[in-house]
Amino acid sequence: MNSRALLTTAGCTDDDRIRITHPFHPRCGESLPLVLVKQAAREEQALVQLPDGSFTAVPLGWTDRAEPDPYLVVGEGRSRFRVPDLLALVDLLAAIEKRGL
């Protein structure tokens, strides 16, 4: 996706807006003005303008502009969990249990 600046304050078209889709993000489901997309250290970030006029960066993968996950596409919604994610969860739970939390 190319970086681009928001050129008008008179309102945005659907192409100038981005929807937050990550289920744990506090603005999940909100459609916000997209200011630009930039490459950050590890991933692309979408700079969006919040209703109060401030700006925040959101990982592009947490938005409706993310490339679809091939695992989820092939699975056609039958599974929301990928094997690598479940293995990472097992490791995390084992580390928590080991610390006695």
C-alpha positions, -999 to +999 in steps of 0.1 A: +000+000+000+014+034-009+018+061+017-005+091+012-016+122+031-052+130+038-058+160+016-091+173+029-108+180+062-142+183+046-148+146+050-134+113+038-144+088+011-144+051+020-110+049+004-096+074+029-109+055+059-096+024+076-115+001+100-099-013+131-106-051+131-084-064+160-108-078+186-089-065+216-082-030+203-103-004+221-114+011+188-123-022+172-151-017+146-144+020+143-138+035+108-112+063+111-096+087+086-064+071+072-035+097+071-008+074+058+007+040+058+044+036+067+069+008+072+079+007+109+106-015+124+089-048+119+056-041+102+035-016+083+017+009+104-014+029+096-015+064+109-051+073+117-068+104+130-089+100+161-122+118+167-105+143+190-081+153+162-051+135+176-032+108+157-022+072+165-005+044+147-021+010+144-004-021+129-018-025+094-025-062+102-051-050+128-072-033+101-094-041+072-065-033+049-045-063+061-037-091+036-060-121+044-043-149+064-040-178+039-046-203+068-080-187+076-089-184+039-083-220+032-100-230+064-131-211+054-138-200+089-138-236+104-109-227+127-099-194+141-067-208+156-034-216+138-011-243+150+019-219+155-004-196+176-016-225+198+020-237+203+030-202+214+000-201+238+012-234+253+047-220+258+033-189+274+010-208+298+039-231+307+061-200+315+033-185+336+028-218+355+065-221+361+066-186+377+036-195+399+014-167+387 
